[in-house]
């Protein structure tokens, strides 16, 4: 019987467990972590882990923007540009510092989002920058030449003093000026004026990051089918000629048609840990029930690279009792 290898990546799994009700039990997830074998894949970040799962070892910063373009493009693939992510963010200033407090569009409605996008587009077009908005919540710009410096990744810049997060390279002054122009334009944008007057959160800046060219495919194809809505994973799947499916199609009992190796990259649909764990419990149960007999090997990874392998050997460890997830993950009390 052919064994099927399924990898489930849950980027913030430990955080979800830490934020959930400790009294709530999750039988299927507990079975995986209590009876499974520990697995560790070295990865500095969740995106590094995504590259590792595809068998790619990039040099330098990860080309997140280029893979976002591959994932989201509406036009033909443009592989000769250096891509840079341009994400909407919210900045907050005190007397001496400016901090990025959040990214994304918060509670803006489609009309407000469109106005914010047009405001940013106007500044970039005036500067001769090729702006791509192929996805409503994340944007990219295409450059003819690579940058000689790197921007701080979005996740790392969150909460930092912007003065420290911005690159100090002399050639970065051009981008600092553009950033200032965008902030001035957004400050005067009617949408933000109304939101400011009513005390609601504004989208008052952007953050450049994730620069790079589209990477080469892996030397050998390690994954046959990918279920994901994450732009990095989707981009990696496309350049490696994997079968690509929507995340909500996972767990429907079709894994035997997906080849021997399947990757499911779980992207949270809500901000509530309890709801996310409920959906994960259902998915993992569907995965384990969807493959007959002992022919399934499931590896569940946290974004840190820590994981558990649940295979034939794990199924036979009947003497291991299921323990609460927090205990299985060795999370401190109260986290």
N, C-alpha and C positions, 0 to 999 in steps of 0.2 A: 504494500500500500504506500503510495507516494505521500511523503510528509509535506505539509504546507506550513510555511514560516510566515507568521504575521507579526509585524512590529507596530505597536501602538505608542505614539509619542504624545504625551500630555505635558505641554511645556511648563505649566504651573501646578502640577499635581500635588506636590508637597504643600504649596500655599493653599490649595483648595481644601486639603485635609485639615490643615492647621486652622482654617477659618470656619470650618463646619462644626456642627454639634457633636461633641465627643461621645455623647450617649447614643447617637444614631449608629446602627450597624449596617455594614455593606457586605453581605455574604460572599458575593462573587469576587469582588475586589480583595476582600480579606483572604479568600482562598488562594488567589494568585500570589499575594505578598507573604502569606504565612507558609505556603508549601513550595513556592517557587525557589529557583536558584538565583542568587545575587549576580547581577551583571553590571559591568561598568565600562562605558565608552568615554574616553577622555575628550572633553569638549569645554572650551572656555565659555561658550554661550549656547543657547538653544539653537541658534542658526549654525554654529559650528557643528553641533550634533547632526543637524539636517544634512550638511555636507558630508559628514563622516558616514552616515547611513547609506549615502549614494556612492561611497568609495572615492570621494574627491577631497584632496588636501590642498586648499587654496593657499597662496602666499599673500601675506599682508592682510589688509582689511577685506571683509567679505563684500562681493559685488551685489549687495541687496537690491540696489536700484535697477541694475541690468536684468536681474531675474524677475523683478516686479514688472518690467517692461515686457519680458517674454510671457509672463502670466496674464497680463491685463490687456495686451495690445489689441487694438481694433484695426490697425493698419498692418501691412505686411511687416515681417520681422526685420528690424534695422540693427544689424550686428556690427556695424562699423563705428558706432558712437560710444562715447564714454558717458554713462548714465549716472544721474544724481537724483536721489529721492528729495522731494520737496513736500513736506507734510505740514498740514495746518496744526498750529499749537496755540496754547494760551500762556502768555507771560504775565507775571505779577512783579511789581516794583515796590521796594521800600525806599528809604531815604538814600541808601548807598548802593544797593544791589538790585539786579533783575534776575528772576528765577522763572524757569519753565515749570508750570504747575500741572499741566496736562497736555495731551495731544489728542487729535481727533476733533469731531464736530459737536461733541456733547449733545445738547438737546435742540440744535438748530434744525429747522424744517427744510424741506428741499428748496424752497424759494430762497431762504437765507443762505443756504450752502452755495447756491448758484451765484448769488451776488458776491459772496466772499471769493469764490473762484474767479469771477470776472475781474474783480478788483486786483487780485494777485496776477492774473494773466496780463492785465494792462501794463503793470510795471515791468514784467519780464519781457514782454514783446517790445516795449520801448527801449529796452536794453539789448535787444537782438538775441534774446535767449529763447530757444525752441522748447516750448512748454507743452507737455502731454498730460491730458486729464482723462485717460482711458478707464479709470475707476473713480467712482464718485467720492471716495474717502481717502484716496492717496494719489499723489501726483509724481511725475518724473520730469526731468529736463535732460535734453540730449546735447552733449558738447562734442565739438570736433576734435578736441585735444584733451588728454588726461590732465588732472590737477596734480601739482607737485606737492600737495599736502593732503591731509585727511581730516574730515569733520568728525567730531565726536558722535558716536552712534546715538540714535534717538533715546533708547532706553537708558543709556548712561548719562545723557544730558539732562534728563528729567530730574528736577530738584537741585541741579547745580546752579551756581552763579553763572549767568550767561557769559560774562567776561572771561571766566575760566574755561568754559566749554568751547568757546570759539577759538579756531586755530590762530596762532600768532605769526604764521608765515607771511612774509611781505606780500605775496601774491593773493593772500586772502583778503586784502583790503578791498578789492573789487566786490567780493561777496558780502563783506560787512556793509558796504555802502548800499548794495541792493537790499540787504536785509533791513536797513534803516528806512529805505524808501517804501518797502512793503509795509512796515509798521506804521509809517505816517499815513499811507493810503488806507490801511485798515482802520486806523483811529478815526479817520474822517468818513468811513463808509457808513451810509445811512443805517444799515443793519446793526452795526456795532453801536452807533449813537443811540438807537432805540433800546438796545439791550442794556447799555450802560445806564441809561436813565431809569430803567426798570429794575436795576440791580441784578441782571442776569449775566451769566458768563459770556465773555466775548472770545472769538477767535481773532487774536490781534497780532499774529506773526506766523512765520513758517520756520521749519528747521531743515537745513540741507544736510544730507548724510548718505552713507551707503554707496559711495561712488565706485565705479569700476566698469570694465567691459564684460560682455557675456562670456562666461567661462566655457572651456571645452568640456565635452562629455567625459564621463568616467571611462577608464581603460576597458572595463568589463561591466556589463549591465547586471547589477546586484538585485534590482527590484523590477518585478513584472508589472504590477498594478499599484497605483497610488490613489487614495481617497483623501482629498484635502481641499481647503479653501485658503490656505496660507500661501501668499505670493512666492515666497522663497521655495517652498516645497513644490508648488505647481511649476515654477520655472525650471527647477532641477528635473522634474519629471518630464517636461517637454523636451529639454535638450538631450535627455537620455532615452528618448523614444519609449517611455513607459506608457502603459494604458492609464489614462487619467479620468477619474470619476469624481463626482461631487461628494462632499463629506456626508451629506444626509443619505447617501445610497449605501453607506457601510452598514454591516449587520443584517443584510437582507438574505443571507444564506447562499450567496453566489460565489463564495471564495474559491470553490473548485474550478471555476471558469476563469479565475484571475491569474493563474499560473502558480508557481511554487513559492514566490516571495511577494508579500503584500505589505504596503506601508499605509497606515492610517494616521494622519496628523490631525489631532484633535484641536480645534479652535473654539474657545468658549463662545457660546451664543448669548450668555447673560453675564451679569456682574455678580451673581449670587452663587456662592460656593455650594450651598445645599442643592440647588437645582442642577448645577453642573455635575456634581457627584451622582445625583439620581440618574442623569442621562448616561454618564459613564458606566454606572452599574448595569444599566439595561444593555448598553453596547457590548460590554465585555461578556455578559451572559449570552447575548446573541452570537457573539464570535465563538464562544466555547461550545454552544449548542449547535452551531451551524455547520460544524465539521464532524463527521461521524467517526466513532472509535477513538483511537489514540494517535491519529495522524496529524494532530495540530501541535505546533510549537508557537506559543504566544509570548512575546517579550514586550513588557510595558515599561517605557522609559519616562522619567521625569526630565525636564529640560536641562538639568544639571549633568545628565549622562548616567545617573544612577537608575537601575531598573531591576526587574525580576523576569526570569525565564520560567514559564509554566509549560511543561511538556509531559511526555509519557512518564518520566521518572517522578515528576511532581505529583501526578495523579495517584501514584502508588504510595505516596507518603501519608498514609491514612492515620499514622500516629501523631502527626503534627496537628495541633488544634488551631483553629482560626483565632487570631487575636485582632483587636481593634486596629484600624489602619494607623492611627497615631503611634501606637506601640510598635507596630511592624516597621514603621518608618523612623522610629526612635526620635519622634518629635517631643520637645520639652512640654511639660504641662502648661496649658494656658496660651500656647502659640496659635 
